[in-house]
Amino acid sequence: MMAGAVDLQRIVSRSIDGGAVHPLSVASIDGTAFGLGSTPDGEKLLISGRAGCGTGFETEKSIAVEGGELVVCALTPANAQAIRRVLPFTAPRPVGGRDVTIGLGDRLGRAGAGHIAAIRGRRAWPVLAQQSVRELTLTGRTFGDVLDASTWAVLRGGFSEPWGADGDHLKTVQWVATALTAGLTMITADVSDHLHGEFAARSEAEVRAAYAALDGAYRQEVEARYLSSGVPVTFTTLELARTVLVYRDAVTQAVRLYRAGASIRGEAGFDFELSIDETEYPTTPQAHVFMAMESRRAGVALTSLAPRFVGEFQKAIDYIGGLKEFEESFAAHASLASALGYRISVHSGSDKFSVFPSVGRLSGGRFHLKTAGTSWLEALRVVAAADPELFRALYALALERYPNARKLYHVTPDLGALPVAAGLSAADASALLDDVNARRVLHITYGEMLAVPDLKARLFAVLSRRADEYAKGLEVHIGKHLALLGIGPREKA
Ligand code: ZN
């Protein structure tokens, strides 16, 4: 039986000129060894065992070897699906029941190695595949592409721990179905289009009048529920009226999105996060309780909820606002989540270093935190060092196309403080990756950059050449996130 790592390595080096297997990637099952290897034709899935061991895979070629065969397969979507079937650890699964999970969005499909290196052996579980519809649109990818990149990264790194896959900020039933059908295991339901934020600012008289116009039986029902002592936060009649007016339709939409998921994966067969973070007004404790309790009454199995906290969570820079105010807001939401039986979720969690210790402590070590843009910026850091000319071209385009990119993201950099691209030295280019204004501009313009085929090809070429450097940079940078969040090494069982 030729199943071990040494055997696969030996067979590959004898059978393929210049072929080598990534040592951690070898996994054996029933006398067949699977591994990822580099070959003169690029990276391949390599399978060795008895004749027919490659059954179920799209094979490029089969090489007869002593006692069996070596099958060479391209990293196609069909083969990613086949490997998930044969080696279940390469498939995502629900992880919402774990104490700490970290969303590690990877817009380029190249960050997996660094993400796995950062989280391996720590007291947290990764959501390795995490993309929003906005990101898919801007990068020209599908949920299948995102999931497959994570599957190959997991196999390459021999990462056998549970990991999740999140369809982030999904607003429609169609997108929920698309994500779950592609194999994702978590839905982040974004109900912001169904919030009536105008009522958050209306006068008391206007709110009372609008509330009085609602169906009487419905009003009686919610009053009995929320003006009683059986809820974890007290409501005044005005607070209840305002909350109902702003959030009632959003509950209906949350239920609709959950039901769409349950019809595919079954009740509680997937992680379901409710997100109300992309609004201008902070979520009140009353709004949090109303959204969660009304959704649950309608049968929604919530695994996490993402409120809009006070202060500002702009992309790829630290928290803006007072730490004390944040701590009060966060502690209130975290304790409600804990009382109601799910975890608090922090979106736009990239680089929020000043609040991470509070998040870890005040959540009691139970939370989900999403990052994405920071891994994209680490890729640009590799480019700035390796190919300053390419970086100047990307940066020039970012400045030029910023007004367009800004339509999709809320950031407020000081553009006047930024240098022009021409003549930037390599050192200046690298320094921009630590500048709060440049980071926001470079973060949100990824779609503009990737839409230029030549720039995109050169960017990927640099990341291929400098794959180890990118992984190392991510390991350190994401590692800094984890350390400040209080996520230590896991004790040996
Ligand atoms: Zn969000």
Residues whose N, C-alpha, C, O or C-beta is under 5 A from the ligand:
A	BS01	ZN	D277 H347
